[in-house]
Amino acid sequence: MNDTFYLLIGICGFMFGLLTITYDNLEYKGYASTNNCTGECYEKYVEENGTVVEQLQAKAEEAASDPFSSIRGLWAGCAACHGQSGQGMGVFPKLAGQSSESIIEKLTIYKNRGEVGNMSSTMWAQASVLSEQDIETLGQFIQETMSE
């Protein structure tokens, strides 16, 4: 009984120590926890990165200067099958080199559950969530940024 008690206490102590060390050393986005960043540490962080408000303003300015900022997240879904540069992958066709009109026409057909090719049913769900503006912007994005 006595040995079991000490073994249990030892295991609990080990787990507590392990959790404490692990928790204290957690990192987020490559820098140490900001919970411990005060005083000079915080001043240095603000000097290097700006305040939270300044960071948000910079992101808003960057998005405003990008005509395709509204579809960047949507394109990530497209790129999963068609490739980051629209080069096509496996059974998923190449988008690079296609005109804006062609992309808009095909996405509109998919949105209305129409057939374009063998993979049409795969595109129905993807296109169903797109607005007309999204479709137009995706067409422009592909035409302007992806050459053959």
C-alpha positions as CSV (number, residue, x, y, z in Angstrom):
1,M,0.0,0.0,0.0
2,N,2.8,2.4,0.9
3,D,4.7,1.7,-2.3
4,T,1.5,2.3,-4.4
5,F,0.9,5.6,-2.7
6,Y,4.5,6.9,-3.4
7,L,4.2,5.6,-7.0
8,L,0.9,7.5,-7.5
9,I,2.4,10.6,-6.0
10,G,5.5,10.3,-8.2
11,I,3.4,9.8,-11.4
12,C,1.2,12.8,-10.5
13,G,4.3,15.0,-9.8
14,F,5.9,13.9,-13.1
15,M,2.7,14.7,-15.0
16,F,2.3,18.1,-13.3
17,G,5.9,19.0,-14.1
18,L,5.6,17.8,-17.7
19,L,2.4,19.8,-18.2
20,T,3.9,22.9,-16.6
21,I,7.0,22.8,-18.8
22,T,5.0,22.1,-21.9
23,Y,2.4,24.8,-21.3
24,D,5.1,27.4,-20.5
25,N,6.9,26.6,-23.7
26,L,4.0,26.6,-26.1
27,E,4.5,28.8,-29.1
28,Y,2.0,30.4,-31.5
29,K,3.0,31.6,-35.0
30,G,6.7,31.2,-34.2
31,Y,7.0,33.5,-31.2
32,A,6.8,32.8,-27.5
33,S,3.6,33.4,-25.6
34,T,2.7,37.0,-25.3
35,N,1.4,36.4,-21.8
36,N,5.0,36.7,-20.6
37,C,5.8,39.8,-22.8
38,T,5.7,42.9,-20.6
39,G,7.7,46.0,-20.1
40,E,10.8,46.1,-22.4
41,C,9.6,42.9,-24.2
42,Y,6.3,44.5,-25.2
43,E,7.9,47.8,-26.2
44,K,10.3,45.9,-28.5
45,Y,7.4,43.9,-30.0
46,V,5.4,47.1,-30.7
47,E,8.5,48.8,-32.1
48,E,9.0,45.8,-34.5
49,N,5.4,45.0,-35.4
50,G,3.4,48.0,-34.4
51,T,0.3,48.1,-32.2
52,V,-2.6,45.8,-32.8
53,V,-4.5,48.7,-34.4
54,E,-1.6,49.5,-36.7
55,Q,-1.3,45.9,-37.7
56,L,-5.0,45.7,-38.6
57,Q,-4.8,49.0,-40.5
58,A,-1.9,47.7,-42.5
59,K,-3.8,44.5,-43.4
60,A,-6.8,46.5,-44.4
61,E,-4.6,48.8,-46.6
62,E,-3.0,45.7,-48.2
63,A,-6.4,44.1,-48.9
64,A,-7.7,47.4,-50.4
65,S,-4.8,47.5,-52.8
66,D,-5.4,43.9,-54.0
67,P,-8.2,43.7,-56.5
68,F,-8.5,40.0,-55.8
69,S,-8.5,40.1,-52.0
70,S,-12.2,39.1,-51.9
71,I,-11.6,35.7,-53.6
72,R,-8.2,34.8,-52.1
73,G,-9.8,32.4,-49.7
74,L,-12.1,31.0,-52.4
75,W,-9.1,30.4,-54.7
76,A,-7.4,28.3,-52.0
77,G,-10.3,25.8,-52.4
78,C,-9.9,25.9,-56.2
79,A,-6.1,25.4,-55.9
80,A,-6.6,22.3,-53.9
81,C,-7.7,20.5,-57.1
82,H,-6.5,22.7,-59.9
83,G,-3.1,23.6,-58.5
84,Q,-1.8,26.8,-57.0
85,S,-0.9,28.2,-60.4
86,G,-4.0,26.7,-62.1
87,Q,-1.8,24.1,-63.8
88,G,-4.3,21.3,-63.3
89,M,-3.7,18.1,-61.3
90,G,-4.7,14.6,-62.2
91,V,-8.4,14.5,-63.4
92,F,-8.8,18.2,-62.6
93,P,-8.3,20.4,-65.7
94,K,-5.9,23.2,-66.2
95,L,-7.3,26.7,-65.7
96,A,-4.2,28.6,-66.6
97,G,-4.4,30.3,-70.0
98,Q,-8.2,30.3,-70.0
99,S,-10.1,33.5,-70.7
100,S,-12.2,35.3,-68.0
101,E,-15.3,34.7,-70.2
102,S,-14.6,31.0,-70.4
103,I,-14.2,30.7,-66.6
104,I,-17.3,32.8,-65.9
105,E,-19.4,30.7,-68.4
106,K,-18.3,27.4,-66.9
107,L,-18.7,28.5,-63.3
108,T,-22.2,29.8,-64.1
109,I,-23.1,26.5,-65.7
110,Y,-21.8,24.6,-62.7
111,K,-23.7,27.0,-60.3
112,N,-26.9,26.0,-62.2
113,R,-26.0,22.3,-61.9
114,G,-25.3,22.1,-65.7
115,E,-22.8,19.7,-67.3
116,V,-19.5,20.9,-68.8
117,G,-17.5,17.7,-68.6
118,N,-16.9,14.5,-66.7
119,M,-16.2,16.2,-63.4
120,S,-19.3,18.5,-63.5
121,S,-20.9,17.0,-60.4
122,T,-17.8,17.7,-58.4
123,M,-18.0,21.4,-59.3
124,W,-21.8,21.8,-58.5
125,A,-21.2,22.1,-54.7
126,Q,-18.1,24.4,-55.2
127,A,-19.9,26.8,-57.6
128,S,-23.2,26.8,-55.6
129,V,-21.7,29.0,-52.9
130,L,-20.3,31.6,-55.3
131,S,-22.0,34.9,-55.9
132,E,-22.0,36.4,-59.4
133,Q,-19.3,38.9,-58.2
134,D,-17.2,36.0,-57.0
135,I,-17.5,34.2,-60.3
136,E,-16.5,37.4,-62.2
137,T,-13.6,38.1,-59.9
138,L,-12.4,34.5,-60.2
139,G,-12.5,34.7,-63.9
140,Q,-10.5,37.9,-63.9
141,F,-8.0,36.5,-61.4
142,I,-7.3,33.4,-63.5
143,Q,-7.0,35.3,-66.7
144,E,-4.7,38.0,-65.3
145,T,-2.5,36.0,-63.0
146,M,-2.2,32.6,-64.7
147,S,-0.6,32.3,-68.1
148,E,0.2,29.1,-69.8
